[in-house]
């Protein structure tokens, strides 16, 4: 509604300005022609002047200018409307993204808040045993931790300033970042046995340690989650020319090219993985962090299963 009203206002404004400018231009042309013809009146050999021809020419010019102005006045609102829509397209897109972001965020918060409400209501409904209270508190604590992680990711995703997002950069070995992220991810139950770090090339990158570790950890967590309890995840840092490349590969069910392209959309989740817990923000956060460092994040599926997430950065 706001964009529509703004479009109408801009259309009227553009139309009024252009019509005023054209009116001044056409009047100027007519006045100039009038004075030019007045000074250029010529007398023929028989003593007659061409004043009648000048008058006829001026009348024709006035008619042409009026018809042209009328034609432009009829067409200009449509042109102005197109210009207004073109000018407001980025704003319209930003408004739609913001609305989707708010809707999706509200949905993501509703589930954990519902769990907390249910646990607390259950605990207060009647007296429970110590073991039951302990289990309820543990469930509530896990839910609060999930909410805290969700909030941190939302705050990072909401930042549009790439300078701020990638502030505090330092020169670090990419393998060190991979090892630190893998160590954090391996603390989950059973994750350490499924996670393998391959020896790669010695290559340094200029990055914010905390943010890049967070990005790599998101890739590893994502691979561990979708490869299943028996799947393996391999992390490798290497150099390709002037680029530093970090890959996270898994042997899970894989994904189609369409799903791989959409995986970096905020809150999007493949229909086949809707039963797996998640918020659909891990990969979008990875892309935001990597692009803030001037790099590129990609995801590809493999025939027969498995997927590889790749981060490309400038080597230093």
C-alpha positions as CSV (number, residue, x, y, z in Angstrom):
1,X,0.0,0.0,0.0
2,X,2.8,2.4,0.9
3,X,4.7,1.6,-2.3
4,X,1.5,2.1,-4.4
5,X,0.8,5.5,-2.9
6,X,4.4,6.5,-3.4
7,X,4.2,5.4,-7.0
8,X,1.1,7.5,-7.7
9,X,2.7,10.5,-6.1
10,X,5.9,10.1,-8.0
11,X,3.9,9.7,-11.2
12,X,2.0,12.9,-10.7
13,X,5.3,14.7,-9.7
14,X,7.2,13.5,-12.7
15,X,4.3,14.3,-15.0
16,X,3.9,17.8,-13.7
17,X,7.6,18.6,-13.8
18,X,8.0,17.3,-17.4
19,X,4.9,19.1,-18.6
20,X,6.2,22.3,-17.1
21,X,9.6,21.9,-18.6
22,X,8.1,21.1,-22.1
23,X,5.7,24.0,-21.8
24,X,8.6,26.4,-21.2
25,X,10.6,24.8,-24.0
26,X,7.8,25.0,-26.5
27,X,6.9,28.6,-25.6
28,X,10.6,29.5,-26.0
29,X,10.7,27.8,-29.4
30,X,7.6,29.8,-30.5
31,X,8.9,33.1,-29.2
32,X,12.3,32.6,-30.8
33,X,10.7,31.7,-34.1
34,X,8.4,34.7,-33.9
35,X,11.3,37.2,-33.5
36,X,13.4,35.4,-36.1
37,X,10.7,35.6,-38.7
38,X,10.0,39.3,-37.8
39,X,13.6,40.2,-38.5
40,X,13.8,38.1,-41.6
41,X,10.9,39.6,-43.5
42,X,11.9,39.8,-47.1
43,X,10.5,42.1,-49.9
44,X,10.2,40.5,-53.4
45,X,11.0,42.1,-56.7
46,X,7.4,43.2,-57.3
47,X,7.4,45.1,-54.0
48,X,5.4,42.5,-52.0
49,X,6.6,41.1,-48.7
50,X,6.4,37.5,-47.5
51,X,4.6,38.6,-44.3
52,X,1.6,36.4,-45.2
53,X,3.9,33.4,-45.5
54,X,5.5,34.2,-42.2
55,X,2.2,34.4,-40.5
56,X,1.1,31.1,-42.0
57,X,4.4,29.5,-40.9
58,X,4.0,30.8,-37.4
59,X,0.4,29.5,-37.3
60,X,1.6,26.1,-38.5
61,X,4.4,26.1,-35.9
62,X,2.0,26.9,-33.1
63,X,-0.4,24.2,-34.2
64,X,2.5,21.6,-34.4
65,X,3.7,22.7,-30.9
66,X,0.2,22.5,-29.4
67,X,-0.4,19.0,-31.0
68,X,3.0,17.8,-29.9
69,X,2.4,19.1,-26.3
70,X,-1.0,17.4,-26.3
71,X,0.4,14.1,-27.5
72,X,3.2,14.3,-24.9
73,X,0.7,15.2,-22.2
74,X,-1.3,12.1,-23.0
75,X,1.7,9.8,-23.1
76,X,3.7,11.3,-20.3
77,X,1.7,9.8,-17.3
78,X,2.4,6.3,-18.6
79,X,6.1,7.1,-19.0
80,X,6.2,8.7,-15.6
81,X,4.4,5.7,-14.0
82,X,7.0,3.4,-15.6
83,X,9.8,5.7,-14.3
84,X,8.3,5.7,-10.8
85,X,8.0,1.9,-10.7
86,X,11.6,1.6,-11.9
87,X,12.8,4.0,-9.3
88,X,10.9,2.3,-6.5
89,X,11.7,-1.3,-7.5
90,X,14.7,-1.6,-5.1
91,X,12.5,-0.1,-2.3
92,X,9.7,-2.5,-3.2
93,X,12.0,-5.4,-3.1
94,X,13.5,-4.3,0.2
95,X,10.0,-3.9,1.6
96,X,9.0,-7.4,0.5
97,X,12.2,-9.0,1.9
98,X,11.7,-7.2,5.2
99,X,8.1,-8.4,5.4
100,X,9.2,-12.0,4.6
101,X,12.0,-11.7,7.2
102,X,9.6,-10.6,9.9
103,X,7.0,-13.3,9.0
104,X,9.7,-16.0,8.9
105,X,11.3,-14.8,12.2
106,X,8.0,-14.7,14.0
107,X,7.4,-18.3,12.8
108,X,10.8,-19.4,13.9
109,X,10.4,-17.9,17.4
110,X,6.9,-19.3,17.8
111,X,8.0,-23.0,18.1
112,X,10.7,-22.6,20.8
113,X,8.5,-20.2,22.8
114,X,5.7,-22.7,22.6
115,X,8.0,-25.4,24.0
116,X,9.0,-23.1,26.8
117,X,5.5,-22.3,27.6
118,X,4.5,-25.9,27.6
119,X,7.4,-27.0,29.8
120,X,6.8,-24.3,32.4
121,X,3.0,-24.9,32.4
122,X,3.6,-28.6,32.8
123,X,6.0,-28.1,35.7
124,X,3.6,-25.8,37.6
125,X,0.5,-27.8,36.9
126,X,1.2,-30.1,39.9
127,X,4.1,-31.2,42.1
128,X,6.7,-33.3,40.2
129,X,9.6,-35.5,41.2
130,X,13.1,-34.1,41.2
131,X,13.9,-36.2,38.1
132,X,10.9,-34.7,36.3
133,X,11.8,-31.2,37.2
134,X,15.4,-31.8,36.1
135,X,14.2,-33.1,32.7
136,X,11.9,-30.1,32.3
137,X,14.6,-27.7,33.1
138,X,17.0,-29.4,30.8
139,X,14.5,-29.2,27.9
140,X,13.9,-25.5,28.7
141,X,17.6,-24.8,28.8
142,X,18.1,-26.4,25.4
143,X,15.3,-24.4,24.0
144,X,16.7,-21.2,25.4
145,X,20.1,-22.0,23.9
146,X,18.4,-22.6,20.6
147,X,16.7,-19.2,20.9
148,X,20.0,-17.5,21.8
149,X,21.7,-19.1,18.7
150,X,18.7,-18.1,16.5
151,X,18.9,-14.5,17.8
152,X,22.6,-14.3,17.1
153,X,22.1,-15.5,13.6
154,X,19.2,-13.0,13.0
155,X,21.4,-10.1,14.2
156,X,24.1,-11.1,11.8
157,X,21.7,-11.5,8.9
158,X,20.1,-8.2,9.6
159,X,23.4,-6.3,9.1
160,X,23.7,-4.7,5.7
161,X,27.1,-3.0,6.4
162,X,29.7,-5.3,5.0
163,X,32.5,-3.2,6.6
164,X,31.0,-3.8,10.0
165,X,30.3,-7.4,9.3
166,X,33.9,-8.1,8.3
167,X,35.5,-5.8,10.8
168,X,38.6,-6.8,12.8
169,X,40.3,-8.8,10.0
170,X,43.6,-10.5,10.6
171,X,45.9,-12.8,8.6
172,X,45.2,-16.4,9.5
173,X,45.9,-19.9,8.0
174,X,42.7,-21.2,6.5
175,X,43.5,-24.6,7.9
176,X,43.5,-23.1,11.4
177,X,40.0,-21.7,10.9
178,X,38.9,-25.1,9.7
179,X,40.4,-26.8,12.7
180,X,38.8,-24.4,15.2
181,X,35.4,-24.7,13.5
182,X,35.7,-28.5,13.4
183,X,36.6,-28.6,17.1
184,X,33.5,-26.6,18.0
185,X,31.3,-28.8,15.8
186,X,32.7,-32.1,17.1
187,X,31.5,-31.4,20.7
188,X,28.0,-32.6,19.7
189,X,27.3,-36.3,20.6
190,X,28.9,-38.7,18.1
191,X,30.2,-35.8,15.8
192,X,33.9,-36.3,16.5
193,X,34.0,-39.8,15.0
194,X,32.2,-38.7,11.9
195,X,34.3,-35.6,11.2
196,X,37.6,-35.8,9.3
197,X,40.1,-33.0,8.6
198,X,42.2,-33.6,5.5
199,X,45.7,-32.2,5.2
200,X,45.6,-29.5,2.6
201,X,47.8,-26.6,1.4
202,X,49.3,-23.9,3.6
203,X,47.3,-20.8,2.6
204,X,46.5,-17.6,4.6
205,X,43.4,-15.4,4.3
206,X,42.6,-12.0,5.7
207,X,39.4,-12.5,7.7
208,X,37.6,-11.8,10.9
209,X,38.4,-14.9,13.0
210,X,35.1,-15.2,14.9
211,X,32.9,-14.6,11.9
212,X,34.8,-17.0,9.5
213,X,34.9,-19.7,12.2
214,X,31.1,-19.2,12.6
215,X,30.6,-19.6,8.8
216,X,32.7,-22.7,8.6
217,X,31.1,-24.2,11.6
218,X,27.7,-23.6,10.1
219,X,28.8,-25.6,7.0
220,X,30.1,-28.4,9.2
221,X,27.0,-28.5,11.4
222,X,24.8,-28.5,8.2
223,X,26.8,-31.4,6.7
224,X,26.7,-33.4,9.9
225,X,23.0,-32.9,10.3
226,X,22.0,-33.9,6.8
227,X,24.4,-36.8,6.4
228,X,22.7,-38.8,9.1
229,X,24.1,-40.5,12.2
230,X,26.3,-42.8,10.1
231,X,27.6,-40.3,7.6
232,X,31.0,-38.8,7.4
233,X,32.0,-35.2,6.8
234,X,35.4,-34.1,5.4
235,X,36.9,-30.7,5.7
236,X,39.8,-29.5,3.6
237,X,41.6,-26.2,3.0
238,X,43.6,-25.8,-0.2
239,X,45.0,-23.2,-2.6
240,X,43.8,-22.8,-6.2
241,X,46.0,-20.2,-7.9
242,X,45.4,-16.9,-6.1
243,X,42.3,-18.3,-4.3
244,X,42.0,-20.0,-0.9
245,X,39.3,-22.7,-1.0
246,X,37.7,-24.5,1.9
247,X,35.4,-27.4,1.2
248,X,33.1,-29.3,3.4
249,X,31.9,-32.6,1.9
250,X,29.4,-35.2,3.1
251,X,28.0,-38.5,2.0
252,X,24.4,-37.7,2.7
253,X,21.5,-38.1,0.3
254,X,22.6,-35.1,-1.7
255,X,20.4,-32.5,-3.3
256,X,19.3,-31.3,-6.7
257,X,20.8,-28.3,-8.6
258,X,17.5,-26.4,-8.0
259,X,17.7,-27.1,-4.2
260,X,21.4,-26.2,-4.1
261,X,20.6,-22.8,-5.8
262,X,17.8,-22.1,-3.3
263,X,19.7,-23.3,-0.2
264,X,21.2,-19.8,0.4
265,X,17.8,-18.2,0.6
266,X,16.8,-17.1,4.1
267,X,14.5,-19.5,5.9
268,X,14.2,-21.8,2.8
269,X,14.4,-25.5,3.5
270,X,14.1,-28.4,1.0
271,X,10.8,-30.2,1.3
272,X,12.6,-33.5,1.7
273,X,14.4,-32.2,4.8
274,X,11.5,-30.6,6.6
275,X,11.6,-33.4,9.3
276,X,15.1,-32.3,10.3
277,X,15.4,-29.6,12.9
278,X,16.7,-26.3,11.7
279,X,15.8,-22.7,10.9
280,X,17.0,-22.3,7.3
281,X,19.5,-19.6,8.3
282,X,22.9,-21.4,8.4
283,X,23.7,-21.2,4.7
284,X,22.4,-17.6,4.2
285,X,24.5,-16.6,7.1
286,X,27.6,-18.3,5.6
287,X,27.0,-16.4,2.3
288,X,26.6,-13.1,4.1
289,X,29.9,-13.5,6.0
290,X,31.8,-14.8,3.0
291,X,30.6,-12.1,0.6
292,X,31.4,-9.5,3.3
293,X,35.0,-10.7,3.0
294,X,34.9,-10.4,-0.8
295,X,34.6,-14.2,-1.3
296,X,32.0,-16.6,-2.7
297,X,30.1,-19.4,-1.1
298,X,28.7,-22.3,-3.2
299,X,26.9,-25.6,-2.7
300,X,26.8,-28.5,-5.2
301,X,25.1,-31.9,-5.1
302,X,26.7,-35.1,-6.4
303,X,25.0,-37.8,-8.5
304,X,24.1,-40.7,-6.3
305,X,24.3,-38.7,-3.1
306,X,26.5,-36.4,-1.2
307,X,27.1,-32.7,-1.3
308,X,30.0,-30.2,-1.2
309,X,29.9,-26.7,0.3
310,X,32.7,-24.5,-0.9
311,X,34.1,-21.2,0.4
312,X,36.4,-19.2,-2.0
313,X,38.5,-16.4,-0.6
314,X,41.5,-14.3,-1.8
315,X,44.7,-15.9,-0.6
316,X,47.3,-13.5,1.0
